[in-house]
Amino acid sequence: MLLAGFFFAIMNVCVKYVSHLPTLEVVFFRSVFSLGVTYYLLRKNNIPPLGKNKGTLTLRGIAGCLGLIGSFYTLQHIPLASAVTINYLSPFFTAILGIFIVKQKVRAIQFLYFAISITGVILLKGFDFRISTLDLVIGLSAAFFAGVAYNMIAKTKNDEHPLVIIFYFPLLTIPFAGIYCLYHWVNPLGLDWIYLLFIGIFTQLAQYYMTLSYQTANLAKVASLNYLGVIYALGFGYFIFDESFNTMSFIAILVILIGVFLNLFDQKILTKIRSI
């Protein structure tokens, strides 16, 4: 998970470096790379690429597409740490949508955790004037659509191979992003091509190591390491992009992460407290 978090952080930096390119163009390059790698693995393992639950998989692909576009947009337009932190709100949308989509139960105290993180978002928007209302709405929308995508995955995980679920994302994203690129193409120059290639490579590596950690270790333990991504983002933002934050912005980021952390691990925390 430490490797996964690091590779995701490098991917975020590469996305930031191509901020002058249209977001959908960056999404297009990332999707082409993912489609090629995933299709090769499907064929190599003789797995039917279209799966059985085509409707659910299609919704997963559409939601994943919209979520990625919003995520890349925020990475390109607002400070790196703020963008990454807002993206980490997706577990809340996953939990709330799960009530209706997969009939998941949400405890009353979880709404308190939701309120904590929402307070953090309000503080971040209020004290970091580099984040416009539009940027915030797009970032929150990205987290929302990621939540939809995760719920679609939850509906299919017992019936579909993970590679099939992954395959639908670039399959549906490429036509959408490709049509946009036909009319708004900006030719990448020089190092842009390297950064675009790295976006694809580091995303695949990050997803591989993240999946491996979830498959071989305690879920709660490895999931908590995922939030080191904010530390990576703060470090890279400061040293590479000369980004700085005032005290209240740091507090806002911390408040958001506390809310997310409590929501994910409160049962484990309560169990430990009761055992003392």
C-alpha positions in Angstrom: 0.0 0.0 0.0 3.0 2.3 0.6 4.1 1.6 -3.0 0.5 2.1 -4.3 0.2 5.5 -2.5 3.6 6.6 -3.8 2.7 5.7 -7.4 -0.7 7.4 -7.1 1.2 10.5 -5.8 3.6 10.4 -8.8 0.6 10.1 -11.1 -1.0 13.2 -9.5 2.2 15.1 -10.0 2.3 14.1 -13.7 -1.4 15.3 -14.1 -0.4 18.6 -12.5 2.5 19.0 -15.0 0.1 18.8 -18.0 -2.3 21.3 -16.6 -2.1 23.2 -19.9 -3.7 20.3 -21.7 -7.5 19.9 -21.7 -8.6 17.6 -18.9 -10.4 15.3 -21.3 -7.3 14.9 -23.4 -5.3 13.7 -20.4 -8.2 11.3 -19.5 -8.2 10.0 -23.1 -4.4 9.1 -23.0 -4.8 7.5 -19.6 -7.8 5.5 -20.8 -6.1 4.3 -24.0 -3.2 2.9 -21.9 -5.6 1.2 -19.5 -7.6 -0.3 -22.3 -4.6 -1.8 -24.0 -3.1 -3.3 -20.9 -6.5 -4.6 -19.6 -7.5 -6.1 -22.9 -4.2 -7.9 -23.3 -4.6 -9.5 -19.8 -8.2 -10.5 -20.6 -7.1 -12.2 -23.8 -4.1 -13.8 -22.2 -6.3 -15.4 -19.5 -9.1 -16.3 -21.9 -11.6 -14.1 -20.0 -14.7 -12.9 -21.9 -14.2 -9.1 -21.8 -17.9 -8.0 -21.8 -19.0 -10.0 -18.7 -22.5 -10.9 -17.8 -24.0 -7.8 -16.0 -23.6 -5.4 -18.9 -26.1 -2.9 -17.6 -24.4 -2.6 -14.2 -20.9 -2.6 -15.8 -22.0 0.1 -18.2 -23.1 2.3 -15.3 -19.8 1.6 -13.5 -17.9 2.7 -16.6 -19.9 5.9 -17.0 -19.6 6.8 -13.4 -15.9 6.0 -13.4 -15.5 8.2 -16.5 -17.2 11.2 -14.9 -15.3 10.7 -11.6 -11.9 10.5 -13.3 -12.7 13.7 -15.4 -13.6 15.6 -12.2 -10.6 14.2 -10.3 -8.1 15.2 -13.0 -9.8 18.6 -13.4 -9.3 19.4 -9.7 -5.7 18.1 -9.8 -5.0 20.5 -12.7 -6.7 23.6 -11.3 -6.4 23.7 -7.5 -3.5 23.0 -5.0 -2.4 19.3 -5.1 -3.1 18.5 -1.4 -6.6 20.2 -1.5 -7.5 18.2 -4.7 -6.4 14.9 -3.2 -8.2 15.6 0.1 -11.5 16.4 -1.7 -11.2 13.2 -3.7 -10.9 11.3 -0.4 -14.6 12.2 0.3 -15.7 9.4 -2.0 -16.1 6.9 0.9 -18.9 9.1 2.2 -20.8 9.1 -1.1 -20.1 5.4 -1.3 -21.7 4.8 2.1 -24.7 7.0 1.5 -25.4 5.7 -2.0 -24.9 2.2 -0.6 -28.1 2.5 1.4 -30.1 2.6 -1.8 -28.0 0.6 -4.2 -26.7 -2.3 -2.3 -29.0 -2.0 0.8 -26.1 -1.2 3.1 -26.8 -0.2 6.6 -25.4 3.2 7.8 -25.3 3.7 11.6 -26.6 7.0 13.0 -23.1 8.1 14.2 -21.8 7.9 10.7 -23.8 11.0 9.8 -21.8 12.8 12.5 -18.7 11.8 10.7 -20.2 13.0 7.4 -20.9 16.4 9.1 -17.3 16.6 10.4 -15.9 16.2 6.9 -18.4 18.6 5.4 -17.3 21.2 7.9 -13.8 20.6 6.8 -14.8 21.2 3.2 -16.5 24.4 4.1 -13.4 25.6 6.0 -11.1 24.6 3.1 -13.3 26.6 0.6 -13.5 29.5 3.0 -9.9 29.9 3.9 -8.2 28.8 0.6 -9.1 31.5 -1.9 -7.4 29.5 -4.7 -10.4 27.2 -4.7 -13.4 28.6 -6.6 -17.0 27.4 -6.1 -16.8 25.7 -9.5 -13.6 23.9 -8.6 -15.2 22.7 -5.3 -18.4 21.5 -7.1 -16.4 19.6 -9.7 -14.3 18.0 -7.0 -17.3 17.0 -4.9 -19.0 15.7 -8.1 -15.9 13.6 -8.8 -16.1 12.0 -5.3 -19.9 11.4 -5.9 -19.4 9.6 -9.2 -16.6 7.6 -7.6 -19.1 6.5 -5.0 -21.5 5.4 -7.7 -18.8 3.5 -9.4 -17.7 1.7 -6.2 -21.4 0.7 -5.6 -21.6 -0.7 -9.1 -18.5 -2.7 -8.4 -20.0 -4.0 -5.1 -23.0 -5.2 -7.1 -20.9 -7.2 -9.6 -17.9 -8.4 -7.5 -19.3 -11.8 -7.0 -20.2 -12.3 -10.6 -17.5 -10.6 -12.6 -13.8 -10.9 -12.9 -12.0 -7.8 -11.7 -10.3 -7.3 -15.1 -13.8 -7.2 -16.7 -14.9 -4.5 -14.2 -11.7 -2.5 -15.0 -12.2 -3.0 -18.7 -15.5 -1.2 -18.9 -14.0 2.0 -17.6 -11.7 2.8 -20.5 -14.1 1.1 -23.0 -16.7 3.8 -22.2 -14.4 6.7 -21.5 -12.4 6.6 -24.7 -15.4 7.4 -27.0 -16.6 10.2 -24.7 -13.1 11.8 -24.3 -12.2 11.0 -27.9 -15.1 13.0 -29.4 -14.1 16.0 -27.2 -10.5 15.7 -28.4 -11.5 15.7 -32.0 -12.8 19.3 -31.6 -10.5 20.6 -28.8 -7.2 18.9 -29.5 -4.1 20.5 -28.1 -0.9 18.9 -29.4 1.3 17.7 -26.5 4.9 19.0 -26.8 8.2 17.7 -25.6 8.0 16.3 -22.1 4.2 16.3 -22.2 4.4 12.9 -24.0 6.5 11.5 -21.1 4.1 12.8 -18.5 1.1 11.3 -20.3 2.9 7.9 -20.6 3.8 8.1 -16.9 0.2 8.8 -16.0 -0.8 5.5 -17.6 2.1 3.5 -16.2 2.0 4.8 -12.6 -1.8 4.4 -12.5 -1.6 0.7 -13.5 1.2 0.1 -11.0 -0.7 1.8 -8.2 -3.8 -0.2 -8.9 -1.9 -3.4 -9.0 -0.1 -2.9 -5.7 -3.3 -1.6 -4.0 -5.2 -4.7 -5.2 -2.4 -6.9 -4.0 -2.4 -5.3 -0.5 -6.2 -5.6 -0.1 -6.0 -9.3 -1.2 -3.1 -10.3 1.2 -3.4 -8.2 4.3 -5.9 -6.9 6.9 -8.3 -4.5 5.1 -8.4 -1.8 7.9 -4.7 -1.8 8.4 -3.8 -1.3 4.7 -6.7 1.1 4.0 -5.4 3.5 6.6 -2.1 3.8 4.8 -3.9 5.1 1.8 -4.4 8.4 3.5 -0.6 9.0 3.4 -1.5 10.3 -0.1 -2.3 13.6 1.4 1.2 13.8 3.0 2.7 12.9 -0.4 0.6 15.6 -2.0 1.6 18.3 0.6 5.2 17.4 0.1 5.2 17.3 -3.7 3.0 20.5 -3.8 5.4 22.4 -1.6 8.7 21.3 -3.1 7.8 20.9 -6.8 4.9 23.4 -7.4 5.8 25.9 -4.6 2.4 25.5 -3.0 1.8 26.7 0.5 -1.1 26.7 2.9 -2.2 28.9 5.8 -2.9 27.4 9.2 -6.7 27.3 8.7 -6.3 25.4 5.4 -4.1 22.8 7.1 -6.8 22.5 9.9 -9.5 22.1 7.2 -7.6 19.3 5.5 -7.1 17.6 8.9 -10.8 17.9 9.8 -11.8 16.3 6.5 -9.4 13.4 7.0 -10.6 12.9 10.6 -14.2 12.6 9.4 -13.2 10.1 6.7 -11.0 8.1 9.1 -13.6 7.8 11.8 -16.2 6.7 9.2 -14.0 3.9 8.0 -12.6 2.6 11.2 -14.9 3.6 14.1 -16.0 0.0 14.7 -12.4 -1.1 15.1 -11.6 1.9 17.3 -14.7 1.3 19.6 -13.7 -2.4 19.9 -10.2 -1.4 21.1 -11.6 1.1 23.6 -14.0 -1.4 25.1 -11.1 -3.9 25.5 -9.0 -1.5 27.5 
